């Protein structure tokens, strides 16, 4: 496995990344909650970009993968700041943001912070506002009390042997970064991909994002039977086609 390069962010975090030079608009992969840049989708897109001569960037948020910091010390605002710093320092011109799960929320925050640097967006089981709507809303009284009193709650993960640690900071910071409670301008082509068998992000989230976002060109594709990983060959081909469609629309 090729060793990553590292970026020191303005906040002092050390962000591991891999990037390819190529034509624009570049493609930036934004991973999910507690995932890293070595996943199937990120590596598939890097291979696609290399074959097509496209600029490409994948990276680990702080507390994820090979970047600095502890996962449980991070929050949505930190990870959005990592993404903004990486795009600012490591890419040139407008980019197409490919956000997987939490990465879809991060993509919306990046678009809000630096709209001139975003040419388009592809959301894969995008999970905006999930700390509030998918975590806090589902916690019972005892779990909420534990987070409030102890500052943390451990939750089992079906993707990892180690539990998810949900912190009070994650919940409270998430509330400061919600994107579905106020106008969300996405003034570029957007393609949303969602599996109907996704047990982590229900299709209602995709429909809510579709209805809420203000975009001149936004489409949602529902894939019957696809799960949250969205990593079968057919699903990966759909992601590729979505990037091509957004590229063509952005070129206009």
VENGISUL-V862609 format. One record per residue. RES is the residue in one small letter. PHI is phi in radians with two decimals (none if undefined). PSI is psi as a letter, one per 40 degrees, with the letter a starting at -180 (* if undefined). D_CENTER is the distance of its C-alpha to the mean C-alpha in Angstrom with 2 decimals. Layout:
RES:PHI:PSI:D_CENTER / RES:PHI:PSI:D_CENTER
//
This chain:
x:none:h:23.17 / x:-1.16:h:22.93 / x:-1.24:i:22.54 / x:-1.35:i:19.66 / x:-1.64:i:20.45 / x:-2.27:i:19.66 / x:-2.04:h:18.90 / x:-1.58:h:20.47 / x:-1.46:i:18.60 / x:-0.99:d:20.73 / x:-1.46:e:19.96 / x:1.54:e:21.45 / x:-1.59:i:18.52 / x:-1.82:h:18.71 / x:-1.84:h:15.57 / x:-1.35:h:16.06 / x:-2.71:i:15.09 / x:-2.24:h:16.47 / x:-2.45:i:17.10 / x:-2.05:h:19.37 / x:-1.37:i:21.69 / x:2.96:a:22.28 / x:-1.35:i:22.60 / x:-1.86:i:20.29 / x:-1.19:i:18.21 / x:-1.19:i:16.07 / x:-2.03:h:12.82 / x:-2.07:h:9.87 / x:-1.63:h:7.43 / x:-1.98:h:4.10 / x:-1.39:a:4.61 / x:-1.69:a:5.18 / x:-1.13:h:7.98 / x:1.14:e:10.86 / x:-1.76:i:9.90 / x:-2.43:i:10.77 / x:-1.44:e:11.14 / x:-1.76:e:14.18 / x:-1.30:i:12.83 / x:-1.01:d:14.37 / x:-1.15:d:11.80 / x:-1.09:d:11.27 / x:-1.25:d:15.06 / x:-1.07:d:15.92 / x:-1.21:d:14.26 / x:-1.12:d:15.97 / x:-1.08:d:19.18 / x:-1.06:d:18.86 / x:-1.10:d:18.41 / x:-1.12:d:21.33 / x:-1.16:d:23.51 / x:-1.85:e:22.94 / x:1.19:f:23.29 / x:-1.69:i:19.94 / x:-1.12:i:18.36 / x:-2.63:i:15.17 / x:-2.41:h:13.08 / x:-2.28:i:11.08 / x:-2.72:i:11.10 / x:-1.83:h:10.92 / x:-1.06:i:10.14 / x:-1.01:i:13.56 / x:1.36:e:14.81 / x:-2.12:i:12.81 / x:0.88:b:14.57 / x:-1.74:e:17.08 / x:-1.44:i:16.16 / x:-1.30:i:18.54 / x:1.65:i:18.71 / x:-1.71:h:18.66 / x:-0.94:d:15.67 / x:-1.25:e:17.64 / x:-1.49:e:18.35 / x:-1.60:i:14.82 / x:-2.78:i:13.12 / x:-0.99:d:10.38 / x:-1.06:d:12.60 / x:-1.10:d:13.04 / x:-1.25:d:9.52 / x:-1.15:d:9.12 / x:-1.11:d:12.56 / x:-1.06:d:11.77 / x:-1.10:d:9.37 / x:-1.10:d:12.19 / x:-1.11:d:14.79 / x:-1.15:d:13.57 / x:-1.13:d:13.39 / x:-1.11:d:16.66 / x:-1.56:d:18.45 / x:-1.98:e:17.41 / x:-2.26:i:17.16 / x:-2.23:h:19.77 / x:1.30:a:19.76 / x:-1.13:i:17.27 / x:-2.13:i:14.12 / x:-1.70:h:12.24 / x:-1.59:h:8.48 / x:-1.92:h:7.04 / x:-1.86:h:3.57 / x:-1.76:h:4.42 / x:0.99:b:5.45 / x:-0.97:d:4.33 / x:-1.04:d:0.58 / x:-1.19:d:4.00 / x:-1.16:d:5.78 / x:-1.04:d:5.03 / x:-1.05:d:5.89 / x:-1.13:d:8.74 / x:-1.21:d:9.84 / x:-1.08:d:10.07 / x:-1.07:d:11.97 / x:-1.21:d:14.12 / x:-1.44:d:14.95 / x:-2.49:g:15.73 / x:-1.03:d:16.29 / x:-1.21:e:18.74 / x:-1.73:e:16.27 / x:-2.05:h:14.15 / x:-1.66:d:15.97 / x:3.12:i:13.75 / x:-2.52:h:10.48 / x:-2.13:h:9.69 / x:-1.79:h:7.73 / x:-1.97:h:8.25 / x:0.87:f:9.27 / x:-1.00:h:7.08 / x:-2.22:g:8.01 / x:-1.12:i:9.01 / x:1.11:f:11.78 / x:-1.20:d:11.70 / x:-1.14:d:13.60 / x:-1.55:d:16.34 / x:-1.54:d:16.48 / x:-1.87:e:15.52 / x:-1.95:c:16.98 / x:-0.98:d:19.64 / x:-1.13:d:20.92 / x:-1.72:e:21.59 / x:-1.23:i:23.17 / x:-1.48:i:26.93 / x:-1.06:d:29.29 / x:-1.16:d:29.78 / x:-1.15:d:26.10 / x:-1.10:d:25.68 / x:-1.13:d:28.86 / x:-1.10:d:27.74 / x:-1.11:d:24.61 / x:-1.17:d:26.82 / x:-1.45:d:29.70 / x:-1.76:e:28.25 / x:1.44:e:24.90 / x:-2.84:i:23.06 / x:-2.55:h:22.83 / x:-1.66:h:22.30 / x:-2.17:h:20.81 / x:-1.14:i:21.25 / x:-2.12:h:18.43 / x:-1.45:e:19.06 / x:-1.79:e:16.79 / x:-2.64:i:18.55 / x:-1.21:d:22.13 / x:-1.38:i:21.25 / x:-1.28:i:20.44 / x:-1.25:h:17.45 / x:-1.82:h:18.82 / x:-1.74:h:17.95 / x:-1.82:i:19.45 / x:-1.07:d:21.03 / x:-1.09:d:19.24 / x:-1.04:d:15.79 / x:-1.15:d:17.26 / x:-1.19:d:19.14 / x:-1.18:d:16.52 / x:-0.98:d:14.16 / x:-1.13:d:17.14 / x:-1.42:e:17.27 / x:-2.19:e:13.83 / x:-1.12:i:14.08 / x:-2.07:e:13.45 / x:-1.80:e:15.44 / x:-1.81:e:18.68 / x:-2.42:i:19.46 / x:-0.91:h:19.42 / x:-2.13:g:16.13 / x:-1.49:h:17.13 / x:-2.15:g:15.18 / x:-1.44:f:18.22 / x:-2.82:i:17.21 / x:-1.14:h:16.80 / x:-2.28:h:13.93 / x:-2.18:h:13.70 / x:-1.91:h:12.22 / x:-2.09:h:12.84 / x:-2.55:h:13.73 / x:-1.50:i:16.10 / x:-1.35:e:19.07 / x:-1.77:e:19.44 / x:-1.25:h:16.05 / x:-1.53:e:17.37 / x:-1.78:d:14.28 / x:-2.18:h:12.93 / x:-1.17:i:16.12 / x:-1.09:d:16.67 / x:-1.03:d:17.86 / x:-1.15:d:14.39 / x:-1.10:d:13.81 / x:-1.16:d:17.34 / x:-1.15:d:16.96 / x:-1.12:d:14.09 / x:-1.02:d:16.30 / x:-1.24:d:19.26 / x:-1.43:d:17.93 / x:-1.18:i:16.25 / x:-1.74:g:18.92 / x:-2.38:i:18.47 / x:-1.30:e:21.40 / x:-2.75:g:19.93 / x:-2.28:h:17.42 / x:-2.23:i:17.80 / x:-2.05:h:16.63 / x:-1.97:h:17.57 / x:-1.66:h:18.36 / x:-1.99:h:19.17 / x:-1.11:h:21.91 / x:1.53:e:21.69 / x:-1.30:i:18.22 / x:-1.73:a:16.50 / x:-1.18:d:13.03 / x:-1.16:d:12.89 / x:0.87:f:13.53 / x:-2.20:e:15.07 / x:-1.22:i:18.67 / x:-0.95:d:20.31 / x:-1.15:d:20.47 / x:-1.17:d:16.80 / x:-1.09:d:15.93 / x:-1.12:d:18.61 / x:-1.14:d:17.11 / x:-1.07:d:13.81 / x:-1.03:d:16.26 / x:-1.14:d:18.36 / x:-1.13:d:15.68 / x:-1.13:d:14.96 / x:-1.09:d:18.74 / x:-1.12:d:19.30 / x:-1.14:d:16.99 / x:-1.07:d:18.74 / x:-1.13:d:22.08 / x:-1.17:d:21.50 / x:-1.13:d:20.33 / x:-1.33:d:23.48 / x:0.96:*:25.36
//
